[in-house]
Every structure is written in structure tokens, then in C-alpha cells.
Amino acid sequence: MIFNKSLLVSSLVLAVLSATSAAPKQVKGQTGVIISQSDFCLFLPPMYGGGISENEDRAVAFCTKPLTNAPKAGVLPRGFIKTAHFVENKAKGYVQVTGRMDGRKYGLSKKDGGGQYDIKAPRGARCHGYAHFVELVEPDSDIYCIRCCKKVLGGNYA
């Protein structure tokens, strides 16, 4: 009898946990922003040491510091950004930051060839004030680039 009660309680606990884990969870940090060379965000895996392509659908925004237009974004670890080059082209409607990073500051593997994040992955991600964005992060080369665009022209982000 005690065994049956324990089994019943265990089954109920598992059912509740399964229903809870299957329920959609609130995604945090899905909005990035590029303001300047020192105020911008990158999308990275949600956990320290995660792989870039393995987290294509789960990446979240991390910014150089807390930024109003990037609600719930994390803050990049100190020393992660080594260099940053900011470009704004108002005529073509884009802003961009490219540079070098120290991926080890976030546990990124030097064996990780990286990948691309954009408005399709991670789901729900966006760049504040822009219709599109594309980001390349390559931990093996310690380089990154993010561009936020008003529109896409002929398959190219412009």
C-alpha cells in the first residue's frame, strides 16, 4: 500500500513537472540595440560556455552595459569586447558594429567555428528601431559583426 501511494505521488509530480516544462517559457533578452561604438548588444548562447550554432534558436541579447532599448538583456562580461568599429549609413538605413572579442570571457570554445543569428533565429529576436538584423559570431577567430537594417535589398542586408 505504501509503495502504491509513493508510486502515485511520484507519477503526479512527474506529470506536473512535464506539463510545466512543456509550457512556453518567457524568453528574456530578445531585443538588442546598436547606439554607438560603446553602446551595443550581441546575441549569444543563453548559458556560459554554450556553442553558437547549437543555440541558434535560444540565443539572447547581451549588451556592453544595461541599455533602455534592450529590456531584459544581459551584460557582456568585462573584457569580452576587445575592439569595436561602429558604422552608421543613414542613406542606406543601417548601423553596424564589427570587432574583436575574447570569447573565453564567456566560455566560448576556440574550436567553435561560430554561426549566424538573425530575425529568424533566435525566434522573436530583433534589433530595436530596425526591421532586420544579422550577426556573425566566430569564437575560433574571436571576431563578431552585427548589422541592424531598415530593409533587405535583393537578398542582401542594406
PyMOL commands that set and color helices and strands:
alter all, ss='L'
color gray80, all
select helices_A, chain A and resi 2-22+53-55+103-106
alter helices_A, ss='H'
color red, helices_A
select strands_A, chain A and resi 31-32+41-44+60-63+74-75+85-89+94-100+115-118+126-127+132-138+143-149+152-153+156-157
alter strands_A, ss='S'
color yellow, strands_A
deselect
rebuild
show_as cartoon
